[in-house]
Amino acid sequence: MKYYVDGKLLSTVTPEQVTQWARENRDVAAYYEGYVADKPLSLWLDQETFPWHGTAYQIAKKI
């Protein structure tokens, strides 16, 4: 898996690393092979502010 932020490669992780992490940090069987992503997948995250909701500063002033 490759993680990109603003079009720049941030980090990568292999299926083997994911499986090893799960075995060490989760209650799974020793034969666990839970990495199932076998086709490309794009996940787009977007953060926006909407003026009609107010800005964080405006909201903080009301509290």
Rosetta blueprint (number, residue, H / E / L):
1 M L
2 K E
3 Y E
4 Y E
5 V E
6 D L
7 G L
8 K E
9 L E
10 L E
11 S E
12 T E
13 V L
14 T L
15 P H
16 E H
17 Q H
18 V H
19 T H
20 Q H
21 W H
22 A H
23 R H
24 E H
25 N H
26 R L
27 D L
28 V L
29 A L
30 A L
31 Y L
32 Y L
33 E L
34 G L
35 Y L
36 V L
37 A L
38 D L
39 K L
40 P L
41 L L
42 S L
43 L L
44 W L
45 L L
46 D L
47 Q L
48 E L
49 T L
50 F L
51 P H
52 W H
53 H H
54 G L
55 T L
56 A H
57 Y H
58 Q H
59 I H
60 A H
61 K H
62 K H
63 I L
